[in-house]
Amino acid sequence: MEATTTVLLTAYLIVLFAFFTRALTGFGGALLCVPLLALFFDLQFVVPVECSLEVALSLVLVPRVLKQVDYRNLAVLVIGALAGSLLGVRLLQSQPDASLKGALGAFIILAGLHLLVRGRTERAQPISRAWGLLAGVIGGVLGGVFGTPGPAYVAYLAHQAPDKQVFRATLITLFAIEYTWRLVLYVEKGLYTAVELEFSLLLVPAVVAAAFGGHFIHLRLDERVFRIVVSALLVISGALCVLAW
């Protein structure tokens, strides 16, 4: 896929910002990256490329967070996510027009507002891990279609992992597994070819720079500020999804 120098530079800046957010909070890369890149490229091109960048980012972040991971909740989410991704990738392949993107954006906005209001009034209470399996399936489907599995995972882990380091570490590790699995599916379905690989390699330096910058600032981020940032990012990214639709 050909792109002008201006478009490539814009894509580089989008990836730098989105993956800085991802490294800072543990999620948000796809939520910010996909709808913005979709303004310039087809969704079938954007989603697999962003997925490969997430895999690259995971190589940098995962070794730094393994000690803080909530492995019980991670296991439940992974099982659901791997199954949901199969359906999501199939839907992406058959529905390139992304007809459900407006509904997805509305859902993300509502999820962000819910977390923001709840965070101000009370600490989220733990819920059954059965909800984690459902959240994994929903996240896998949304990830396969739109490249944005985060809202479902965040909604569940907000109840199960109140500590910001556990929350972030579990999300990062979950994404590493789910995105790697999904990239394999994209390759198998012919959605990730040499063209997508070449474009991805051009953007890798932005991902690496964002990873180190986000991790550095995360270590100095106040718990209350972190919760506000997470909620605000959901609302903003949901609005971007609606606009891109």
N, C-alpha and C positions, 0 to 999 in steps of 0.2 A: 504494500500500500504506500503510494507516494504522498509526501507531505512537504509543504514549504518550510523554509527556515524559520519563519515566524510561528508557524503552527508547532514545529518541533520545540522551539524555545518555550512556547506557552505550555506545551505538554510537560516539559522538564520542570517548570515552575509549579504546575499543578501537582505533580508527583512529589516534589520537594516538600510542599506544604502538607499534602495529605499524609505522607509517610512520617513526617515530623509529628503530626497529630497521633498517628498510630503508635509510634515509639513512645510518645509521652503518656498516653492513656491506656494502651493495650489494644485499642480498636479505633475505628474511624477512617482507616486508610481507604478502603473501598467505598465507604459511604460518601466521602468527599471526592475521591478520585474518579470513580465510574461516571457519575452524572456530568461532571465537568468535561472529561475526555469525550463523552458521548455527544457533546456539542460539535465535535470536530471529526469523529470517526463512528463507524457502525458499532452497534453494541456487541455483535458477534466478534468483532476485532478487539474491542476495549476490554471485555470481561476476561478472556484468556490471558491477555497481556498483563492486566493488573494482577491476576492470579499468580503469574510467574514472578512478578515483583514482590509479592507477599512471601513467596517461598524464599527468595533471596534475602529479604529482610529477616525472616525467621532464623536463618543461619547465623545472623549477627546477634539477635536478641535472646533466642532460646537458652544458650549456655549460661546466660547471666541470671536466669529466673527460675531454674529447675528446683531450687531448694524451697521456693515459696509456693509451689503449685499445690492446689487442692486436688489430689489425684482421684479421689472417690467421685467427686462431681465431674471431673474431667472425663472419666471413663464413661459415665452415662451420656454425656453430651456427644462424645466421639461416636458411640454406637449409633445414635440417632442421626448425626451429621453425615456419616458415611452412607447410610441408607438414603437419606433425603437428597444427597448430591446426585445420585443416579437419576432420579426423576428430574431434578433441576437442570442438569446438563442436557437431558433429552428435550426439555421444554425450550431451552435456549436455541437448540439446533432447529427446532420446528417453528419457533415464533420469534423471528428476528426483529419484529416491529415493537417488541417490548410493550404490548398493549396494557399490561398491568402495572406499569411503572407509576402512574398517578396514584393508584390505590396503595402501592408500597410506600410512596412518599408520605401519604396521609397517616399510614400506620406508624411510621418512624417518628413523625411529629408528635402523635399522641403518646407514644412510648416515652419520648423525651420529656414531655410535659408531666406525665405521670411520675417519672423518677424525680423530677425537679421538685414537685409539690410534696411528694412523699418524703424526700430527703430533708425538707424543711420542717416536717411535722413529727416524724418518728423514724426510728431505724427499722429497715425492712426485716421482717421475721422470716426464719427459715421455712421452706416449704418441702413437700415430698419430692424425692428424687425422680419419681415418675414424671413430674413436670419437666425434669431435665431431659428425659428421653424425647418428649414432645418438642421441647425447645430445640433439641439437636436436629430433629427431622425438619422442622420449619426452617431453621437456619441453613440446613443443607440444601433445601429446595430453593430458598431465596438466593443463596450463594451461587448455586448452579445456574440460575436464570439471570440474575442481576449482578452477581459478584458481591452482594452485600448481606452476608449472613449475620453480621454483628448484632442487630437489634434483638433478635431472639435469644442469643447467648447472653447478652448484657442483661436483659430483663430477668432471666433466671438467676444469673450469678449475683445480681444486685441483692437478692434474698439470701444467697448461700455464702457469699464471700464479702462481708462488710469491710474487711481490712483492704486498703487500697493496693498493697503489695501482692496479697494473695489473689485479689480480683484481677489485677493486671497480669500476673504471672500465669494464671490459669487460662486467661484469654489468649495470651501469646502462644502458649503451648498448644492449645486447641486449634488455633489458626494454622500453626505449623503443620499439624497432622491433616486437617481438613483441606487446606489449600494444596498441599502436596498430592493428596488423593485426587482432588478435583483436576489438577493439572494433568495427571495421568489420564483421566477421563477425556479431557479436551484434546489431548494428543491422539487418543484412540479414536475419537469421533472426527478427527480431521479439522478441529477448530483451532489448534495451535500448531502452526507449520513454521518453516524457515523464515517466512515473512514476519510473523509475530515474534519469533526469537530475535531476529535482527533489531526490531524496534525496541524490544525489552532491554537488550544489551546497551542501547543508547541511553536508557533511563536509569540503569543500575547505579551510576555515580551519585545521582540525586537520592536514591534510596539509602545508600551507605551513609551519606552526609546527614540525612534526616534521622537515621537510626541513632547515631552517636549524639547528635544534638538533643533529640527527644529524651534519650536515656539520661543524659547529664542533667537536664532541667527537672525531670521526674523526681530525681533524688532530693530535690529541694522544694518540692511542691507540697503545700499544706493540705491535710486531709479534707477540710471543708471546701477549699478551693477546687480540689480534685473532683469532688462530687458535683459541684456546679458546672465544671468544665465538661464532665461526661454528659450531663443532662442537656446542656446548651448545644453540644456537638450533635446530639441526636436530633434536636429541633432544627438546627441549621441544615444538616445533611438531608433531612426529610424535605425541607423546602427546596433544596437543590434538586432532589429527585423529581418533585412535582414540576419544577421549571424545565428540567431536561425532557420531561415527558411531553 
